[in-house]
Amino acid sequence: MPRVTTTSDRLRLAVLIDADNISGDHAVDILAEVAKHGTATVKRAYGDWASGRLDKWQRQLNSQAIQPIQQFAYTDGKNATDSALIIDAMDLLYAGNVEGFVIVSSDSDFTPLAMRLRESGRIVYGIGARKTPRAFTEACDRFIFVEVLTDERPAANTAAPEVSSEKPVELPDLKDI
């Protein structure tokens, strides 16, 4: 008889999203991928929500039950969001309530964090764009590119195309124009 998987059998995962770095267009796909690997017991998105640059994420926060973590930029050119995410990850690590982490970013600054979490015996999934530096992708147990998640999404219209009995219109050859 096959074993039935219950919620308690699944990895408890902390999903920590660098909203300044990944588009909110990917929120649904990211969380669907996370669900394949465990239960997202913590879902947080870090960014400067007052800046107006995170509108796509703001639309996803309630519908996907993601907690926004406000982080103002203290200085231009510095990313305080990364620091807030790292501090929360370490707090979650020491609290011992999760078995794994999902770091959603394409930023190589999270490489030491991924290495430290793995050193502590936690599984680390990374999700980011194809532009993600190799150091970060290699520091994770598994790294998933958002472009792949988008490619795996079923097409919006999966109905069979209509077949027309009309003769197709022939277009002129481009060299005749």
C-alpha positions in Angstrom: 0.0 0.0 0.0 1.5 3.4 -1.0 2.4 5.7 1.8 0.2 8.7 2.2 2.1 12.0 2.6 0.7 14.3 5.2 1.6 17.9 5.8 3.7 16.8 8.8 5.8 14.6 6.4 6.7 17.5 4.2 9.7 19.8 4.7 8.8 23.1 6.4 10.3 25.8 4.2 10.9 29.5 4.7 10.4 31.4 1.5 12.4 34.6 1.6 11.9 36.8 -1.5 14.1 39.7 -2.5 11.2 41.6 -4.1 13.7 44.3 -5.3 15.3 41.7 -7.5 12.6 39.4 -8.8 9.4 40.5 -10.6 6.1 39.9 -8.9 4.9 38.4 -12.2 6.6 35.2 -11.1 4.9 34.9 -7.7 2.3 32.2 -8.5 4.9 30.1 -10.4 7.4 30.4 -7.6 5.0 29.3 -4.9 3.7 26.4 -7.1 7.4 25.2 -7.4 7.9 25.6 -3.7 4.9 23.4 -3.0 6.5 20.6 -5.0 9.4 20.6 -2.4 7.6 21.2 0.9 5.2 23.4 2.8 5.9 27.1 2.8 5.4 27.8 6.5 7.0 31.3 6.2 6.5 33.5 3.2 8.1 36.9 3.3 8.9 39.5 0.6 11.5 42.1 1.4 11.6 45.5 -0.2 10.9 49.2 0.0 7.1 49.0 -0.4 6.8 52.8 -0.1 8.9 53.4 -3.3 6.2 52.4 -5.8 8.6 50.1 -7.6 7.0 46.9 -6.2 3.5 47.3 -7.5 3.5 43.8 -9.2 4.5 42.3 -5.8 1.9 44.3 -3.9 -0.9 42.8 -6.0 0.4 39.3 -5.0 0.9 39.8 -1.3 -2.7 39.1 -0.1 -3.7 36.6 -2.8 -0.6 34.5 -2.0 -0.4 35.1 1.7 3.0 36.7 1.6 4.1 38.9 4.4 5.7 42.2 3.2 8.8 43.2 5.1 9.4 47.0 4.7 13.0 48.0 4.4 13.8 51.6 3.5 17.0 52.3 1.6 19.2 54.2 4.1 21.7 55.1 1.4 21.5 55.3 -2.4 23.3 52.4 -4.1 23.2 50.1 -1.0 20.8 47.3 -0.6 19.4 47.3 2.9 16.8 44.8 1.7 19.5 42.1 1.4 20.6 42.7 5.0 17.1 42.4 6.4 16.5 39.1 4.5 19.8 37.7 5.8 19.1 38.7 9.4 15.6 37.1 9.2 17.1 33.9 7.7 19.5 33.6 10.6 16.7 34.2 13.1 14.7 31.5 11.5 17.6 29.1 11.4 18.2 29.5 15.1 14.5 29.3 16.0 14.6 25.8 14.4 11.1 25.9 13.0 12.0 25.1 9.4 14.0 22.4 7.7 14.8 24.3 4.6 15.0 27.7 2.9 14.0 29.1 -0.4 15.9 32.2 -1.3 14.3 34.0 -4.2 16.8 36.3 -5.8 19.3 36.5 -8.6 21.8 38.3 -6.4 25.1 36.7 -5.6 25.2 38.5 -2.3 23.2 35.6 -0.9 25.9 33.1 -1.6 27.4 33.2 1.9 23.9 32.9 3.4 23.1 29.8 1.3 26.5 28.2 2.3 25.9 29.0 6.0 22.4 27.5 6.0 23.6 24.3 4.3 26.5 24.1 6.8 23.8 24.1 9.5 22.1 21.1 7.9 19.3 22.9 6.2 18.3 22.3 2.6 18.5 25.4 0.4 16.6 26.0 -2.8 17.4 29.1 -4.9 15.0 30.6 -7.4 16.1 33.4 -9.7 16.7 34.5 -13.2 19.2 32.9 -15.6 21.5 35.9 -15.1 22.2 34.6 -11.5 25.9 34.3 -10.9 27.2 30.7 -10.7 28.5 31.2 -7.2 25.0 31.6 -5.8 23.5 28.8 -7.9 26.2 26.4 -6.8 25.8 27.4 -3.1 22.2 26.1 -3.2 21.2 22.4 -3.0 19.1 23.1 -6.0 18.6 26.3 -8.1 15.6 26.8 -10.3 15.4 29.5 -13.0 12.2 31.5 -13.1 12.3 31.3 -16.9 11.9 27.5 -16.6 8.9 27.9 -14.3 7.3 30.3 -16.8 8.0 27.9 -19.7 6.4 25.0 -17.7 3.1 27.0 -17.2 0.3 25.7 -19.4 -0.8 28.0 -22.1 -3.8 30.1 -21.2 -5.8 28.8 -24.1 -5.4 25.1 -24.3 -8.5 24.5 -26.5 -7.9 22.9 -29.9 -7.6 25.5 -32.6 -10.6 26.0 -34.8 -10.4 24.5 -38.2 -11.7 26.7 -41.0 -13.2 25.4 -44.2 -12.2 28.6 -46.0 -9.2 28.7 -48.3 -6.2 30.3 -46.5 -5.3 33.8 -47.7 -2.0 33.8 -49.6 0.4 36.6 -48.5 2.6 38.2 -51.1 6.3 37.3 -51.1 8.3 39.9 -49.2 10.6 40.5 -52.1 7.6 41.6 -54.3 6.8 44.4 -51.9 
